[in-house]
């Protein structure tokens, strides 16, 4: 039981640092006028969760401790739908309807597509 919490804590610390690094990298590349950092994190996290799930169901990866470490720890801290939601609400409050709409469409389409792709790649035989 304690080992599970330790795996989540270490994975969470890694995921949070990766998330911050992605935000800063995207802000450096594109500025902060559009939430590209959140978009990148959601896309990468969606791909990774699909890949992880595929590896688990095909038994290419043992469920424990990897599901807990990667799925709950790293990806739990790396991706947050709440950040996407806040970014979108802030864009709407600023009257940036086009950017808010683009943020919604890009996150949903790209994240669902990459989740599917990750699952397909992990389950190729």
Backbone atoms as SQL, in Angstrom:
CREATE TABLE atoms (id INTEGER PRIMARY KEY, chain TEXT, resi INTEGER, resn TEXT, atom TEXT, x REAL, y REAL, z REAL);
INSERT INTO atoms VALUES
  (1, 'A', 1, 'UNK', 'N', 0.823, -1.198, 0.000),
  (2, 'A', 1, 'UNK', 'CA', 0.000, 0.000, 0.000),
  (3, 'A', 1, 'UNK', 'C', 0.870, 1.266, 0.000),
  (4, 'A', 2, 'UNK', 'N', 1.867, 1.314, 0.858),
  (5, 'A', 2, 'UNK', 'CA', 2.764, 2.460, 0.922),
  (6, 'A', 2, 'UNK', 'C', 3.534, 2.595, -0.388),
  (7, 'A', 3, 'UNK', 'N', 3.905, 1.462, -0.976),
  (8, 'A', 3, 'UNK', 'CA', 4.629, 1.494, -2.247),
  (9, 'A', 3, 'UNK', 'C', 3.788, 2.141, -3.341),
  (10, 'A', 4, 'UNK', 'N', 2.470, 1.916, -3.322),
  (11, 'A', 4, 'UNK', 'CA', 1.591, 2.547, -4.306),
  (12, 'A', 4, 'UNK', 'C', 1.624, 4.066, -4.163),
  (13, 'A', 5, 'UNK', 'N', 1.544, 4.552, -2.945),
  (14, 'A', 5, 'UNK', 'CA', 1.569, 6.000, -2.721),
  (15, 'A', 5, 'UNK', 'C', 2.923, 6.593, -3.109),
  (16, 'A', 6, 'UNK', 'N', 3.973, 5.848, -2.859),
  (17, 'A', 6, 'UNK', 'CA', 5.307, 6.313, -3.243),
  (18, 'A', 6, 'UNK', 'C', 5.428, 6.376, -4.765),
  (19, 'A', 7, 'UNK', 'N', 4.917, 5.362, -5.464),
  (20, 'A', 7, 'UNK', 'CA', 4.943, 5.361, -6.930),
  (21, 'A', 7, 'UNK', 'C', 4.134, 6.540, -7.481),
  (22, 'A', 8, 'UNK', 'N', 2.980, 6.813, -6.894),
  (23, 'A', 8, 'UNK', 'CA', 2.149, 7.943, -7.329),
  (24, 'A', 8, 'UNK', 'C', 2.860, 9.265, -7.058),
  (25, 'A', 9, 'UNK', 'N', 3.464, 9.383, -5.890),
  (26, 'A', 9, 'UNK', 'CA', 4.148, 10.629, -5.521),
  (27, 'A', 9, 'UNK', 'C', 5.333, 10.910, -6.452),
  (28, 'A', 10, 'UNK', 'N', 6.138, 9.904, -6.714),
  (29, 'A', 10, 'UNK', 'CA', 7.297, 10.102, -7.588),
  (30, 'A', 10, 'UNK', 'C', 6.825, 10.382, -9.019),
  (31, 'A', 11, 'UNK', 'N', 5.860, 9.598, -9.485),
  (32, 'A', 11, 'UNK', 'CA', 5.312, 9.827, -10.820),
  (33, 'A', 11, 'UNK', 'C', 4.664, 11.195, -10.940),
  (34, 'A', 12, 'UNK', 'N', 3.947, 11.604, -9.900),
  (35, 'A', 12, 'UNK', 'CA', 3.296, 12.918, -9.898),
  (36, 'A', 12, 'UNK', 'C', 4.308, 14.053, -9.966),
  (37, 'A', 13, 'UNK', 'N', 5.393, 13.911, -9.253),
  (38, 'A', 13, 'UNK', 'CA', 6.438, 14.939, -9.296),
  (39, 'A', 13, 'UNK', 'C', 7.033, 15.035, -10.703),
  (40, 'A', 14, 'UNK', 'N', 7.286, 13.888, -11.309),
  (41, 'A', 14, 'UNK', 'CA', 7.816, 13.883, -12.682),
  (42, 'A', 14, 'UNK', 'C', 6.819, 14.487, -13.668),
  (43, 'A', 15, 'UNK', 'N', 5.549, 14.089, -13.534),
  (44, 'A', 15, 'UNK', 'CA', 4.515, 14.603, -14.428),
  (45, 'A', 15, 'UNK', 'C', 4.336, 16.102, -14.309),
  (46, 'A', 16, 'UNK', 'N', 4.360, 16.601, -13.087),
  (47, 'A', 16, 'UNK', 'CA', 4.204, 18.043, -12.870),
  (48, 'A', 16, 'UNK', 'C', 5.380, 18.818, -13.471),
  (49, 'A', 17, 'UNK', 'N', 6.579, 18.291, -13.321),
  (50, 'A', 17, 'UNK', 'CA', 7.755, 18.950, -13.903),
  (51, 'A', 17, 'UNK', 'C', 7.709, 18.918, -15.427),
  (52, 'A', 18, 'UNK', 'N', 7.293, 17.797, -15.990),
  (53, 'A', 18, 'UNK', 'CA', 7.148, 17.698, -17.446),
  (54, 'A', 18, 'UNK', 'C', 6.097, 18.686, -17.958),
  (55, 'A', 19, 'UNK', 'N', 5.024, 18.790, -17.221),
  (56, 'A', 19, 'UNK', 'CA', 3.952, 19.722, -17.599),
  (57, 'A', 19, 'UNK', 'C', 4.473, 21.158, -17.621),
  (58, 'A', 20, 'UNK', 'N', 5.162, 21.548, -16.579),
  (59, 'A', 20, 'UNK', 'CA', 5.721, 22.900, -16.503),
  (60, 'A', 20, 'UNK', 'C', 6.701, 23.142, -17.646),
  (61, 'A', 21, 'UNK', 'N', 7.532, 22.152, -17.934),
  (62, 'A', 21, 'UNK', 'CA', 8.504, 22.276, -19.025),
  (63, 'A', 21, 'UNK', 'C', 7.795, 22.471, -20.364),
  (64, 'A', 22, 'UNK', 'N', 6.718, 21.739, -20.596),
  (65, 'A', 22, 'UNK', 'CA', 5.948, 21.896, -21.847),
  (66, 'A', 22, 'UNK', 'C', 5.337, 23.281, -21.938),
  (67, 'A', 23, 'UNK', 'N', 4.758, 23.776, -20.830),
  (68, 'A', 23, 'UNK', 'CA', 4.170, 25.124, -20.829),
  (69, 'A', 23, 'UNK', 'C', 5.211, 26.168, -21.172),
  (70, 'A', 24, 'UNK', 'N', 6.360, 26.079, -20.528),
  (71, 'A', 24, 'UNK', 'CA', 7.406, 27.069, -20.748),
  (72, 'A', 24, 'UNK', 'C', 7.964, 26.994, -22.162),
  (73, 'A', 25, 'UNK', 'N', 8.142, 25.793, -22.665),
  (74, 'A', 25, 'UNK', 'CA', 8.656, 25.607, -24.018),
  (75, 'A', 25, 'UNK', 'C', 7.706, 26.203, -25.046),
  (76, 'A', 26, 'UNK', 'N', 6.416, 25.921, -24.908),
  (77, 'A', 26, 'UNK', 'CA', 5.435, 26.436, -25.859),
  (78, 'A', 26, 'UNK', 'C', 5.301, 27.957, -25.729),
  (79, 'A', 27, 'UNK', 'N', 5.368, 28.472, -24.524),
  (80, 'A', 27, 'UNK', 'CA', 5.310, 29.925, -24.334),
  (81, 'A', 27, 'UNK', 'C', 6.524, 30.588, -24.976),
  (82, 'A', 28, 'UNK', 'N', 7.664, 29.952, -24.854),
  (83, 'A', 28, 'UNK', 'CA', 8.884, 30.478, -25.483),
  (84, 'A', 28, 'UNK', 'C', 8.748, 30.484, -27.009),
  (85, 'A', 29, 'UNK', 'N', 8.173, 29.412, -27.552),
  (86, 'A', 29, 'UNK', 'CA', 8.035, 29.293, -29.008),
  (87, 'A', 29, 'UNK', 'C', 6.942, 30.189, -29.589),
  (88, 'A', 30, 'UNK', 'N', 5.786, 30.241, -28.905),
  (89, 'A', 30, 'UNK', 'CA', 4.607, 30.881, -29.491),
  (90, 'A', 30, 'UNK', 'C', 4.015, 32.028, -28.681),
  (91, 'A', 31, 'UNK', 'N', 4.547, 32.302, -27.509),
  (92, 'A', 31, 'UNK', 'CA', 3.969, 33.324, -26.654),
  (93, 'A', 31, 'UNK', 'C', 2.813, 32.775, -25.826),
  (94, 'A', 32, 'UNK', 'N', 2.152, 33.670, -25.105),
  (95, 'A', 32, 'UNK', 'CA', 1.104, 33.235, -24.183),
  (96, 'A', 32, 'UNK', 'C', -0.303, 33.680, -24.604),
  (97, 'A', 33, 'UNK', 'N', -0.455, 34.144, -25.842),
  (98, 'A', 33, 'UNK', 'CA', -1.758, 34.622, -26.303),
  (99, 'A', 33, 'UNK', 'C', -2.758, 33.490, -26.505),
  (100, 'A', 34, 'UNK', 'N', -2.279, 32.291, -26.747),
  (101, 'A', 34, 'UNK', 'CA', -3.124, 31.104, -26.911),
  (102, 'A', 34, 'UNK', 'C', -2.530, 30.009, -26.035),
  (103, 'A', 35, 'UNK', 'N', -3.352, 29.195, -25.379),
  (104, 'A', 35, 'UNK', 'CA', -2.835, 28.171, -24.454),
  (105, 'A', 35, 'UNK', 'C', -2.229, 26.952, -25.161),
  (106, 'A', 36, 'UNK', 'N', -1.157, 27.184, -25.924),
  (107, 'A', 36, 'UNK', 'CA', -0.505, 26.084, -26.631),
  (108, 'A', 36, 'UNK', 'C', 0.101, 25.058, -25.669),
  (109, 'A', 37, 'UNK', 'N', 0.549, 25.504, -24.504),
  (110, 'A', 37, 'UNK', 'CA', 1.119, 24.579, -23.519),
  (111, 'A', 37, 'UNK', 'C', 0.092, 23.561, -23.056),
  (112, 'A', 38, 'UNK', 'N', -1.106, 24.023, -22.739),
  (113, 'A', 38, 'UNK', 'CA', -2.176, 23.108, -22.320),
  (114, 'A', 38, 'UNK', 'C', -2.542, 22.174, -23.465),
  (115, 'A', 39, 'UNK', 'N', -2.619, 22.707, -24.669),
  (116, 'A', 39, 'UNK', 'CA', -2.936, 21.884, -25.828),
  (117, 'A', 39, 'UNK', 'C', -1.894, 20.782, -26.007),
  (118, 'A', 40, 'UNK', 'N', -0.613, 21.125, -25.944),
  (119, 'A', 40, 'UNK', 'CA', 0.445, 20.132, -26.101),
  (120, 'A', 40, 'UNK', 'C', 0.363, 19.061, -25.015),
  (121, 'A', 41, 'UNK', 'N', 0.170, 19.490, -23.780),
  (122, 'A', 41, 'UNK', 'CA', 0.077, 18.550, -22.665),
  (123, 'A', 41, 'UNK', 'C', -1.113, 17.606, -22.861),
  (124, 'A', 42, 'UNK', 'N', -2.251, 18.145, -23.271),
  (125, 'A', 42, 'UNK', 'CA', -3.424, 17.302, -23.481),
  (126, 'A', 42, 'UNK', 'C', -3.213, 16.322, -24.629),
  (127, 'A', 43, 'UNK', 'N', -2.564, 16.767, -25.697),
  (128, 'A', 43, 'UNK', 'CA', -2.296, 15.884, -26.834),
  (129, 'A', 43, 'UNK', 'C', -1.335, 14.762, -26.429),
  (130, 'A', 44, 'UNK', 'N', -0.215, 15.135, -25.824),
  (131, 'A', 44, 'UNK', 'CA', 0.770, 14.131, -25.421),
  (132, 'A', 44, 'UNK', 'C', 0.213, 13.182, -24.367),
  (133, 'A', 45, 'UNK', 'N', -0.528, 13.729, -23.419),
  (134, 'A', 45, 'UNK', 'CA', -1.122, 12.902, -22.373),
  (135, 'A', 45, 'UNK', 'C', -2.156, 11.940, -22.928),
  (136, 'A', 46, 'UNK', 'N', -2.924, 12.388, -23.905),
  (137, 'A', 46, 'UNK', 'CA', -3.923, 11.516, -24.526),
  (138, 'A', 46, 'UNK', 'C', -3.247, 10.363, -25.261),
  (139, 'A', 47, 'UNK', 'N', -2.191, 10.667, -25.998),
  (140, 'A', 47, 'UNK', 'CA', -1.450, 9.618, -26.684),
  (141, 'A', 47, 'UNK', 'C', -0.862, 8.642, -25.668),
  (142, 'A', 48, 'UNK', 'N', -0.261, 9.161, -24.619),
  (143, 'A', 48, 'UNK', 'CA', 0.398, 8.317, -23.622),
  (144, 'A', 48, 'UNK', 'C', -0.601, 7.421, -22.888),
  (145, 'A', 49, 'UNK', 'N', -1.792, 7.932, -22.575),
  (146, 'A', 49, 'UNK', 'CA', -2.766, 7.109, -21.850),
  (147, 'A', 49, 'UNK', 'C', -3.298, 6.004, -22.760),
  (148, 'A', 50, 'UNK', 'N', -3.475, 6.310, -24.051),
  (149, 'A', 50, 'UNK', 'CA', -3.881, 5.265, -24.988),
  (150, 'A', 50, 'UNK', 'C', -2.815, 4.198, -25.130),
  (151, 'A', 51, 'UNK', 'N', -1.571, 4.626, -25.236),
  (152, 'A', 51, 'UNK', 'CA', -0.443, 3.707, -25.345),
  (153, 'A', 51, 'UNK', 'C', -0.333, 2.844, -24.082),
  (154, 'A', 52, 'UNK', 'N', -0.413, 3.459, -22.924),
  (155, 'A', 52, 'UNK', 'CA', -0.323, 2.733, -21.657),
  (156, 'A', 52, 'UNK', 'C', -1.432, 1.691, -21.556),
  (157, 'A', 53, 'UNK', 'N', -2.658, 2.098, -21.853),
  (158, 'A', 53, 'UNK', 'CA', -3.781, 1.178, -21.763),
  (159, 'A', 53, 'UNK', 'C', -3.597, -0.001, -22.724),
  (160, 'A', 54, 'UNK', 'N', -3.157, 0.299, -23.943),
  (161, 'A', 54, 'UNK', 'CA', -2.908, -0.761, -24.916),
  (162, 'A', 54, 'UNK', 'C', -1.835, -1.732, -24.453),
  (163, 'A', 55, 'UNK', 'N', -0.770, -1.209, -23.870),
  (164, 'A', 55, 'UNK', 'CA', 0.305, -2.067, -23.366),
  (165, 'A', 55, 'UNK', 'C', -0.169, -2.929, -22.196),
  (166, 'A', 56, 'UNK', 'N', -1.065, -2.391, -21.384),
  (167, 'A', 56, 'UNK', 'CA', -1.594, -3.157, -20.262),
  (168, 'A', 56, 'UNK', 'C', -2.536, -4.262, -20.735),
  (169, 'A', 57, 'UNK', 'N', -3.453, -3.939, -21.672),
  (170, 'A', 57, 'UNK', 'CA', -4.425, -4.963, -22.079),
  (171, 'A', 57, 'UNK', 'C', -3.807, -6.058, -22.938),
  (172, 'A', 58, 'UNK', 'N', -2.692, -5.762, -23.588),
  (173, 'A', 58, 'UNK', 'CA', -1.990, -6.794, -24.356),
  (174, 'A', 58, 'UNK', 'C', -0.909, -7.474, -23.515),
  (175, 'A', 59, 'UNK', 'N', -0.857, -7.107, -22.254),
  (176, 'A', 59, 'UNK', 'CA', 0.066, -7.686, -21.282),
  (177, 'A', 59, 'UNK', 'C', 1.528, -7.517, -21.677),
  (178, 'A', 60, 'UNK', 'N', 1.816, -6.420, -22.403),
  (179, 'A', 60, 'UNK', 'CA', 3.203, -6.087, -22.712),
  (180, 'A', 60, 'UNK', 'C', 3.837, -5.321, -21.551),
  (181, 'A', 61, 'UNK', 'N', 2.996, -4.886, -20.638),
  (182, 'A', 61, 'UNK', 'CA', 3.438, -4.135, -19.466),
  (183, 'A', 61, 'UNK', 'C', 2.636, -4.653, -18.281),
  (184, 'A', 62, 'UNK', 'N', 3.323, -4.952, -17.205),
  (185, 'A', 62, 'UNK', 'CA', 2.642, -5.439, -16.007),
  (186, 'A', 62, 'UNK', 'C', 1.830, -4.311, -15.373),
  (187, 'A', 63, 'UNK', 'N', 0.621, -4.621, -14.905),
  (188, 'A', 63, 'UNK', 'CA', -0.227, -3.565, -14.342),
  (189, 'A', 63, 'UNK', 'C', 0.415, -2.822, -13.164),
  (190, 'A', 64, 'UNK', 'N', 1.037, -3.553, -12.275),
  (191, 'A', 64, 'UNK', 'CA', 1.635, -2.908, -11.109),
  (192, 'A', 64, 'UNK', 'C', 3.140, -3.107, -11.152),
  (193, 'A', 65, 'UNK', 'N', 3.890, -2.115, -10.881),
  (194, 'A', 65, 'UNK', 'CA', 3.533, -0.769, -10.424),
  (195, 'A', 65, 'UNK', 'C', 3.332, 0.240, -11.553),
  (196, 'A', 66, 'UNK', 'N', 3.432, -0.206, -12.814),
  (197, 'A', 66, 'UNK', 'CA', 3.454, 0.730, -13.935),
  (198, 'A', 66, 'UNK', 'C', 2.149, 1.494, -14.120),
  (199, 'A', 67, 'UNK', 'N', 1.004, 0.843, -13.974),
  (200, 'A', 67, 'UNK', 'CA', -0.267, 1.541, -14.137),
  (201, 'A', 67, 'UNK', 'C', -0.381, 2.669, -13.117),
  (202, 'A', 68, 'UNK', 'N', 0.019, 2.381, -11.913),
  (203, 'A', 68, 'UNK', 'CA', -0.059, 3.376, -10.843),
  (204, 'A', 68, 'UNK', 'C', 0.979, 4.480, -11.062),
  (205, 'A', 69, 'UNK', 'N', 2.208, 4.098, -11.339),
  (206, 'A', 69, 'UNK', 'CA', 3.288, 5.070, -11.525),
  (207, 'A', 69, 'UNK', 'C', 3.047, 5.971, -12.734),
  (208, 'A', 70, 'UNK', 'N', 2.738, 5.364, -13.896),
  (209, 'A', 70, 'UNK', 'CA', 2.571, 6.149, -15.118),
  (210, 'A', 70, 'UNK', 'C', 1.166, 6.749, -15.205),
  (211, 'A', 71, 'UNK', 'N', 0.147, 5.905, -15.085),
  (212, 'A', 71, 'UNK', 'CA', -1.236, 6.344, -15.309),
  (213, 'A', 71, 'UNK', 'C', -1.742, 7.332, -14.281),
  (214, 'A', 72, 'UNK', 'N', -1.549, 7.008, -13.017),
  (215, 'A', 72, 'UNK', 'CA', -2.052, 7.889, -11.956),
  (216, 'A', 72, 'UNK', 'C', -1.017, 8.956, -11.604),
  (217, 'A', 73, 'UNK', 'N', 0.235, 8.543, -11.458),
  (218, 'A', 73, 'UNK', 'CA', 1.286, 9.481, -11.062),
  (219, 'A', 73, 'UNK', 'C', 1.675, 10.458, -12.151),
  (220, 'A', 74, 'UNK', 'N', 2.399, 9.966, -13.144),
  (221, 'A', 74, 'UNK', 'CA', 2.919, 10.864, -14.182),
  (222, 'A', 74, 'UNK', 'C', 1.796, 11.532, -14.961),
  (223, 'A', 75, 'UNK', 'N', 0.900, 10.733, -15.551),
  (224, 'A', 75, 'UNK', 'CA', -0.134, 11.326, -16.401),
  (225, 'A', 75, 'UNK', 'C', -1.180, 12.104, -15.599),
  (226, 'A', 76, 'UNK', 'N', -1.427, 11.682, -14.375),
  (227, 'A', 76, 'UNK', 'CA', -2.361, 12.414, -13.523),
  (228, 'A', 76, 'UNK', 'C', -1.895, 13.830, -13.230),
  (229, 'A', 77, 'UNK', 'N', -0.590, 13.996, -13.069),
  (230, 'A', 77, 'UNK', 'CA', -0.033, 15.331, -12.819),
  (231, 'A', 77, 'UNK', 'C', 0.281, 16.066, -14.109),
  (232, 'A', 78, 'UNK', 'N', 0.570, 15.312, -15.162),
  (233, 'A', 78, 'UNK', 'CA', 0.956, 15.925, -16.429),
  (234, 'A', 78, 'UNK', 'C', -0.226, 16.578, -17.140),
  (235, 'A', 79, 'UNK', 'N', -1.339, 15.891, -17.201),
  (236, 'A', 79, 'UNK', 'CA', -2.501, 16.413, -17.927),
  (237, 'A', 79, 'UNK', 'C', -3.577, 16.850, -16.947),
  (238, 'A', 80, 'UNK', 'N', -4.232, 17.914, -17.278),
  (239, 'A', 80, 'UNK', 'CA', -5.363, 18.334, -16.456),
  (240, 'A', 80, 'UNK', 'C', -6.419, 18.945, -17.355),
  (241, 'A', 81, 'UNK', 'N', -7.557, 18.352, -17.338),
  (242, 'A', 81, 'UNK', 'CA', -8.662, 18.910, -18.103),
  (243, 'A', 81, 'UNK', 'C', -9.125, 20.220, -17.472),
  (244, 'A', 82, 'UNK', 'N', -8.890, 20.353, -16.180),
  (245, 'A', 82, 'UNK', 'CA', -9.304, 21.586, -15.509),
  (246, 'A', 82, 'UNK', 'C', -8.538, 22.790, -16.038),
  (247, 'A', 83, 'UNK', 'N', -7.276, 22.609, -16.398),
  (248, 'A', 83, 'UNK', 'CA', -6.505, 23.708, -16.965),
  (249, 'A', 83, 'UNK', 'C', -7.051, 24.090, -18.327),
  (250, 'A', 84, 'UNK', 'N', -7.377, 23.096, -19.129),
  (251, 'A', 84, 'UNK', 'CA', -8.008, 23.342, -20.426),
  (252, 'A', 84, 'UNK', 'C', -9.305, 24.132, -20.233),
  (253, 'A', 85, 'UNK', 'N', -10.097, 23.725, -19.263),
  (254, 'A', 85, 'UNK', 'CA', -11.365, 24.408, -18.998),
  (255, 'A', 85, 'UNK', 'C', -11.141, 25.863, -18.586),
  (256, 'A', 86, 'UNK', 'N', -10.181, 26.083, -17.703),
  (257, 'A', 86, 'UNK', 'CA', -9.904, 27.444, -17.233),
  (258, 'A', 86, 'UNK', 'C', -9.382, 28.299, -18.368),
  (259, 'A', 87, 'UNK', 'N', -8.472, 27.768, -19.171),
  (260, 'A', 87, 'UNK', 'CA', -7.956, 28.513, -20.320),
  (261, 'A', 87, 'UNK', 'C', -9.097, 28.935, -21.244),
  (262, 'A', 88, 'UNK', 'N', -10.019, 28.019, -21.489),
  (263, 'A', 88, 'UNK', 'CA', -11.140, 28.299, -22.386),
  (264, 'A', 88, 'UNK', 'C', -12.061, 29.363, -21.802),
  (265, 'A', 89, 'UNK', 'N', -12.375, 29.250, -20.531),
  (266, 'A', 89, 'UNK', 'CA', -13.239, 30.244, -19.880),
  (267, 'A', 89, 'UNK', 'C', -12.574, 31.623, -19.906),
  (268, 'A', 90, 'UNK', 'N', -11.278, 31.676, -19.643),
  (269, 'A', 90, 'UNK', 'CA', -10.568, 32.957, -19.672),
  (270, 'A', 90, 'UNK', 'C', -10.594, 33.571, -21.071),
  (271, 'A', 91, 'UNK', 'N', -10.411, 32.740, -22.096),
  (272, 'A', 91, 'UNK', 'CA', -10.493, 33.254, -23.465),
  (273, 'A', 91, 'UNK', 'C', -11.895, 33.801, -23.754),
  (274, 'A', 92, 'UNK', 'N', -12.912, 33.106, -23.294),
  (275, 'A', 92, 'UNK', 'CA', -14.287, 33.579, -23.488),
  (276, 'A', 92, 'UNK', 'C', -14.523, 34.893, -22.748),
  (277, 'A', 93, 'UNK', 'N', -14.021, 34.998, -21.529),
  (278, 'A', 93, 'UNK', 'CA', -14.187, 36.233, -20.749),
  (279, 'A', 93, 'UNK', 'C', -13.465, 37.407, -21.410),
  (280, 'A', 94, 'UNK', 'N', -12.406, 37.132, -22.134),
  (281, 'A', 94, 'UNK', 'CA', -11.667, 38.176, -22.845),
  (282, 'A', 94, 'UNK', 'C', -12.329, 38.514, -24.181),
  (283, 'A', 95, 'UNK', 'N', -13.385, 37.794, -24.510),
  (284, 'A', 95, 'UNK', 'CA', -14.071, 38.016, -25.774),
  (285, 'A', 95, 'UNK', 'C', -13.374, 37.369, -26.955),
  (286, 'A', 96, 'UNK', 'N', -12.448, 36.466, -26.688),
  (287, 'A', 96, 'UNK', 'CA', -11.706, 35.775, -27.754),
  (288, 'A', 96, 'UNK', 'C', -12.457, 34.505, -28.148),
  (289, 'A', 97, 'UNK', 'N', -13.607, 34.681, -28.758),
  (290, 'A', 97, 'UNK', 'CA', -14.476, 33.560, -29.101),
  (291, 'A', 97, 'UNK', 'C', -13.817, 32.603, -30.085),
  (292, 'A', 98, 'UNK', 'N', -13.129, 33.128, -31.059),
  (293, 'A', 98, 'UNK', 'CA', -12.480, 32.272, -32.054),
  (294, 'A', 98, 'UNK', 'C', -11.372, 31.434, -31.411),
  (295, 'A', 99, 'UNK', 'N', -10.565, 32.052, -30.564),
  (296, 'A', 99, 'UNK', 'CA', -9.499, 31.305, -29.881),
  (297, 'A', 99, 'UNK', 'C', -10.095, 30.262, -28.938),
  (298, 'A', 100, 'UNK', 'N', -11.162, 30.610, -28.235),
  (299, 'A', 100, 'UNK', 'CA', -11.804, 29.655, -27.326),
  (300, 'A', 100, 'UNK', 'C', -12.349, 28.467, -28.113),
  (301, 'A', 101, 'UNK', 'N', -13.007, 28.756, -29.224),
  (302, 'A', 101, 'UNK', 'CA', -13.527, 27.682, -30.064),
  (303, 'A', 101, 'UNK', 'C', -12.429, 26.800, -30.624),
  (304, 'A', 102, 'UNK', 'N', -11.347, 27.435, -31.066),
  (305, 'A', 102, 'UNK', 'CA', -10.206, 26.674, -31.588),
  (306, 'A', 102, 'UNK', 'C', -9.608, 25.803, -30.493),
  (307, 'A', 103, 'UNK', 'N', -9.517, 26.334, -29.292),
  (308, 'A', 103, 'UNK', 'CA', -8.975, 25.582, -28.180),
  (309, 'A', 103, 'UNK', 'C', -9.826, 24.342, -27.896),
  (310, 'A', 104, 'UNK', 'N', -11.132, 24.507, -27.905),
  (311, 'A', 104, 'UNK', 'CA', -12.047, 23.382, -27.652),
  (312, 'A', 104, 'UNK', 'C', -11.910, 22.331, -28.752),
  (313, 'A', 105, 'UNK', 'N', -12.013, 22.768, -29.990),
  (314, 'A', 105, 'UNK', 'CA', -11.969, 21.820, -31.115),
  (315, 'A', 105, 'UNK', 'C', -10.619, 21.118, -31.200),
  (316, 'A', 106, 'UNK', 'N', -9.526, 21.882, -31.099),
  (317, 'A', 106, 'UNK', 'CA', -8.203, 21.273, -31.198),
  (318, 'A', 106, 'UNK', 'C', -7.951, 20.267, -30.082),
  (319, 'A', 107, 'UNK', 'N', -8.304, 20.630, -28.850),
  (320, 'A', 107, 'UNK', 'CA', -8.092, 19.703, -27.738),
  (321, 'A', 107, 'UNK', 'C', -8.922, 18.438, -27.912),
  (322, 'A', 108, 'UNK', 'N', -10.179, 18.572, -28.246),
  (323, 'A', 108, 'UNK', 'CA', -11.028, 17.384, -28.367),
  (324, 'A', 108, 'UNK', 'C', -10.611, 16.502, -29.538),
  (325, 'A', 109, 'UNK', 'N', -10.465, 17.083, -30.703),
  (326, 'A', 109, 'UNK', 'CA', -10.148, 16.285, -31.888),
  (327, 'A', 109, 'UNK', 'C', -8.752, 15.651, -31.774),
  (328, 'A', 110, 'UNK', 'N', -7.758, 16.456, -31.433),
  (329, 'A', 110, 'UNK', 'CA', -6.398, 15.931, -31.365),
  (330, 'A', 110, 'UNK', 'C', -6.216, 14.927, -30.226),
  (331, 'A', 111, 'UNK', 'N', -6.806, 15.205, -29.068),
  (332, 'A', 111, 'UNK', 'CA', -6.637, 14.302, -27.929),
  (333, 'A', 111, 'UNK', 'C', -7.350, 12.976, -28.155),
  (334, 'A', 112, 'UNK', 'N', -8.563, 13.012, -28.684),
  (335, 'A', 112, 'UNK', 'CA', -9.260, 11.755, -28.975),
  (336, 'A', 112, 'UNK', 'C', -8.529, 10.962, -30.058),
  (337, 'A', 113, 'UNK', 'N', -8.047, 11.649, -31.069),
  (338, 'A', 113, 'UNK', 'CA', -7.315, 10.979, -32.150),
  (339, 'A', 113, 'UNK', 'C', -6.036, 10.338, -31.634),
  (340, 'A', 114, 'UNK', 'N', -5.300, 11.054, -30.807),
  (341, 'A', 114, 'UNK', 'CA', -4.034, 10.519, -30.309),
  (342, 'A', 114, 'UNK', 'C', -4.230, 9.436, -29.254),
  (343, 'A', 115, 'UNK', 'N', -5.328, 9.487, -28.502),
  (344, 'A', 115, 'UNK', 'CA', -5.639, 8.387, -27.596),
  (345, 'A', 115, 'UNK', 'C', -5.864, 7.118, -28.410),
  (346, 'A', 116, 'UNK', 'N', -6.646, 7.226, -29.475),
  (347, 'A', 116, 'UNK', 'CA', -6.907, 6.092, -30.356),
  (348, 'A', 116, 'UNK', 'C', -5.602, 5.590, -30.995),
  (349, 'A', 117, 'UNK', 'N', -4.765, 6.510, -31.466),
  (350, 'A', 117, 'UNK', 'CA', -3.507, 6.143, -32.091),
  (351, 'A', 117, 'UNK', 'C', -2.587, 5.413, -31.115),
  (352, 'A', 118, 'UNK', 'N', -2.490, 5.932, -29.899),
  (353, 'A', 118, 'UNK', 'CA', -1.662, 5.274, -28.880),
  (354, 'A', 118, 'UNK', 'C', -2.143, 3.861, -28.601),
  (355, 'A', 119, 'UNK', 'N', -3.451, 3.676, -28.493),
  (356, 'A', 119, 'UNK', 'CA', -4.015, 2.360, -28.267),
  (357, 'A', 119, 'UNK', 'C', -3.724, 1.435, -29.440),
  (358, 'A', 120, 'UNK', 'N', -3.893, 1.937, -30.669),
  (359, 'A', 120, 'UNK', 'CA', -3.632, 1.129, -31.858),
  (360, 'A', 120, 'UNK', 'C', -2.159, 0.716, -31.935),
  (361, 'A', 121, 'UNK', 'N', -1.253, 1.648, -31.665),
  (362, 'A', 121, 'UNK', 'CA', 0.177, 1.340, -31.721),
  (363, 'A', 121, 'UNK', 'C', 0.562, 0.282, -30.682),
  (364, 'A', 122, 'UNK', 'N', -0.030, 0.386, -29.522),
  (365, 'A', 122, 'UNK', 'CA', 0.309, -0.554, -28.455),
  (366, 'A', 122, 'UNK', 'C', -0.275, -1.938, -28.693),
  (367, 'A', 123, 'UNK', 'N', -1.332, -2.023, -29.483),
  (368, 'A', 123, 'UNK', 'CA', -1.981, -3.314, -29.688),
  (369, 'A', 123, 'UNK', 'C', -1.679, -3.922, -31.053),
  (370, 'A', 124, 'UNK', 'N', -0.729, -3.356, -31.803),
  (371, 'A', 124, 'UNK', 'CA', -0.317, -3.931, -33.089),
  (372, 'A', 124, 'UNK', 'C', 0.289, -5.300, -32.852),
  (373, 'A', 125, 'UNK', 'N', -0.039, -6.188, -33.688),
  (374, 'A', 125, 'UNK', 'CA', 0.538, -7.551, -33.559),
  (375, 'A', 125, 'UNK', 'C', 1.371, -7.848, -34.766);
